[in-house]
Amino acid sequence: AQVATLAAAPFFVPSILTALAWIIVANPKTGLVNAWFVHAFGASGPVVNIYTMAGMIFQATPITAAMFFLLTVGAFRALSSDLEEAAQMCGASRWTMIRTVVVPMLAPALTGAAILALIRGIEAFETPFFLGNPGGIFTVSTEIYRYLRLDTPPQPGDAGALSMAILAVTLAVMALQWRVLGNRSFVNFDALGTATKNIPAAQLNESTFDAIGRYLMREESNLFQEALSDSFR
């Protein structure tokens, strides 16, 4: 529970607050990190610069990852462990189990969260405005703002065209998701989410194996009797 809370915490912190905080820490001229490097090591230039594409990604990734976690954690908890245990009993490796069992069953949740993360990244404004503009990096959201607030006269037509582009991307990815997953079934009959437990072979005593053997022999005998009776009908 504590790990889940920490993983989701960045989502509840406003983006503008984290952007301003990283400006104070990693500003190339007056940032605390760069000032410390100049004072301690005599650095002649900025060591870190938050006004870059890498800085924007670094600031936005924890928030997007937390949102993705919140959107998918319920599906992971509801996934039945029986499917994973069946794959392990069939000799599947961990990667094969994830690729053939976990990902296909969680495809609706994973793709839905990915679409929301993509749309949020396109329409995000705080991070590009505070971290991208000073470094000469412009995105769709900041261009819409420039057309409406900074240009003289304002250009609502250009801003509307960019807004329609965001809508077109949203509809395209949603249509792609529907086309890929629309005709597939994702019913989980035992969605209790119980934890998988591996039982070492050393813990299985002889009585356990005897019981399993008697059960298999009884089932085989029943099947043989049914087949024999059917052949005389």
Salt bridges, closest charged atoms under 4 A:
GLU143 OE1 - ARG146 NH2 2.73
ASP151 OD1 - ARG146 NH1 3.33
ASP230 OD1 - ARG233 NH1 3.27
